[in-house]
Amino acid sequence: MEIRFAASFGRDYWELSPEIRKVLDKKFALLLSNARHPSLRMKKMEGYENVWEARITKGYRFTFRKEKDTYLIRRAGPHDILKRP
């Protein structure tokens, strides 16, 4: 698997604090090495076709789509980012 980033993610990423960005980068490495790792708390989002969410920290999430051999990272931010994945 590989990771690609949607344009919307680029904007979100730079709005995160440096500390959260560092944790998020580690989560991406974990997603690639072990997508079933419990700390990701990955789950499919209800009401959206093929959109998943995963945990960055207690209050932060990122969303993505699974596309063949690629994770397309869509959004990242506070938990309420899930209202517009």
Buried (B, 14 or more C-beta within 10 A) or exposed (E): EEEEBBEBBEEBBEEBEEEBBEBBEEBBEBBEEEBEEEEBEBEEBEEBEEBBBBBBEEEBBBBBBBEEEEBBBBBBBBBEBBEEB
